[in-house]
Amino acid sequence: MGQVGKWAFIGGIVLAVVAAFVTQTTWIYWVLAVLGLVVGFLNVTAEETKGFLLSAVALILSASAVQGIPLVGEMVTTVMGNLVAFMSAAVLIVALKSLFETAKD
């Protein structure tokens, strides 16, 4: 199962970047969200949880800041929006797993 999570992560990143240049359809967000769920369930271990959540929150917060960059801001904002759609689903699963793990103790 580790390979599935690894390839879901790589596929999600590549799809998020490529889709920003190719298409702006709504179905892409669903595909990115499903890949994010797979990553959240299969790819992030308990030891990686804190680092993953911290870096994902930083990515999500910085996504809105890039739109002010002249000339490339619109495209970078689209790429970041796709990455946020992908990572948000993974963050949701990892955060819930972490909460349940904390509640068990």
VEXRODREN-36821 format. One record per residue (C-alpha): residue number from 0; residue in three letters; x, y, z. Coordinates in nm, 2 decimals, decimal comma. Example, Ala and Ser with C-alpha at 12.3 -4.5 7.8 and 13.67 -1.06 7.14 Angstrom:
BEGIN
<0 ALA <1,23 -0,45 0,78>>,
<1 SER <1,37 -0,11 0,71>>,
This chain:
BEGIN
<0 MET <0,00 0,00 0,00>>,
<1 GLY <0,30 0,23 0,05>>,
<2 GLN <0,35 0,25 -0,33>>,
<3 VAL <-0,01 0,35 -0,39>>,
<4 GLY <0,03 0,64 -0,15>>,
<5 LYS <0,36 0,74 -0,30>>,
<6 TRP <0,22 0,75 -0,65>>,
<7 ALA <-0,09 0,92 -0,54>>,
<8 PHE <0,12 1,20 -0,40>>,
<9 ILE <0,34 1,23 -0,71>>,
<10 GLY <0,03 1,21 -0,93>>,
<11 GLY <-0,15 1,48 -0,73>>,
<12 ILE <0,14 1,72 -0,75>>,
<13 VAL <0,19 1,67 -1,12>>,
<14 LEU <-0,18 1,69 -1,20>>,
<15 ALA <-0,22 2,01 -0,99>>,
<16 VAL <0,06 2,18 -1,19>>,
<17 VAL <-0,04 2,05 -1,53>>,
<18 ALA <-0,41 2,12 -1,48>>,
<19 ALA <-0,34 2,48 -1,41>>,
<20 PHE <-0,20 2,52 -1,76>>,
<21 VAL <-0,44 2,29 -1,95>>,
<22 THR <-0,79 2,30 -1,80>>,
<23 GLN <-1,00 2,49 -1,55>>,
<24 THR <-1,29 2,24 -1,52>>,
<25 THR <-1,45 2,15 -1,19>>,
<26 TRP <-1,39 1,78 -1,22>>,
<27 ILE <-1,02 1,83 -1,17>>,
<28 TYR <-1,08 1,94 -0,81>>,
<29 TRP <-1,26 1,62 -0,74>>,
<30 VAL <-0,98 1,41 -0,88>>,
<31 LEU <-0,73 1,62 -0,67>>,
<32 ALA <-0,94 1,57 -0,36>>,
<33 VAL <-0,96 1,20 -0,41>>,
<34 LEU <-0,59 1,17 -0,46>>,
<35 GLY <-0,54 1,38 -0,14>>,
<36 LEU <-0,76 1,14 0,05>>,
<37 VAL <-0,55 0,85 -0,07>>,
<38 VAL <-0,24 1,03 0,04>>,
<39 GLY <-0,39 1,12 0,38>>,
<40 PHE <-0,48 0,76 0,44>>,
<41 LEU <-0,18 0,57 0,30>>,
<42 ASN <0,12 0,80 0,28>>,
<43 VAL <0,16 0,99 0,60>>,
<44 THR <0,28 0,79 0,90>>,
<45 ALA <0,24 0,89 1,27>>,
<46 GLU <0,60 1,01 1,28>>,
<47 GLU <0,54 1,24 0,98>>,
<48 THR <0,22 1,39 1,10>>,
<49 LYS <0,35 1,71 1,27>>,
<50 GLY <0,58 1,80 0,99>>,
<51 PHE <0,32 1,73 0,72>>,
<52 LEU <0,05 1,93 0,89>>,
<53 LEU <0,28 2,22 0,95>>,
<54 SER <0,41 2,23 0,59>>,
<55 ALA <0,06 2,19 0,45>>,
<56 VAL <-0,08 2,47 0,66>>,
<57 ALA <0,21 2,69 0,54>>,
<58 LEU <0,13 2,60 0,18>>,
<59 ILE <-0,24 2,67 0,22>>,
<60 LEU <-0,18 3,01 0,38>>,
<61 SER <0,08 3,12 0,13>>,
<62 ALA <-0,15 3,03 -0,16>>,
<63 SER <-0,34 3,35 -0,13>>,
<64 ALA <-0,03 3,57 -0,10>>,
<65 VAL <0,12 3,49 -0,44>>,
<66 GLN <-0,16 3,65 -0,65>>,
<67 GLY <0,01 3,99 -0,60>>,
<68 ILE <0,31 3,89 -0,80>>,
<69 PRO <0,32 4,09 -1,13>>,
<70 LEU <0,29 3,90 -1,46>>,
<71 VAL <0,29 3,55 -1,32>>,
<72 GLY <0,06 3,59 -1,02>>,
<73 GLU <-0,25 3,46 -1,20>>,
<74 MET <-0,09 3,14 -1,31>>,
<75 VAL <0,09 3,08 -0,99>>,
<76 THR <-0,24 3,14 -0,80>>,
<77 THR <-0,41 2,88 -1,02>>,
<78 VAL <-0,13 2,63 -0,95>>,
<79 MET <-0,14 2,70 -0,58>>,
<80 GLY <-0,52 2,67 -0,58>>,
<81 ASN <-0,49 2,32 -0,73>>,
<82 LEU <-0,23 2,23 -0,48>>,
<83 VAL <-0,45 2,35 -0,20>>,
<84 ALA <-0,74 2,14 -0,33>>,
<85 PHE <-0,51 1,84 -0,33>>,
<86 MET <-0,35 1,90 0,01>>,
<87 SER <-0,66 2,00 0,19>>,
<88 ALA <-0,81 1,66 0,16>>,
<89 ALA <-0,49 1,50 0,28>>,
<90 VAL <-0,46 1,75 0,57>>,
<91 LEU <-0,82 1,67 0,68>>,
<92 ILE <-0,75 1,29 0,70>>,
<93 VAL <-0,41 1,33 0,87>>,
<94 ALA <-0,55 1,58 1,12>>,
<95 LEU <-0,85 1,35 1,20>>,
<96 LYS <-0,61 1,05 1,24>>,
<97 SER <-0,40 1,26 1,47>>,
<98 LEU <-0,70 1,36 1,68>>,
<99 PHE <-0,82 1,01 1,71>>,
<100 GLU <-0,47 0,89 1,81>>,
<101 THR <-0,45 1,17 2,08>>,
<102 ALA <-0,80 1,08 2,21>>,
<103 LYS <-0,70 0,71 2,25>>,
<104 ASP <-0,43 0,80 2,51>>,
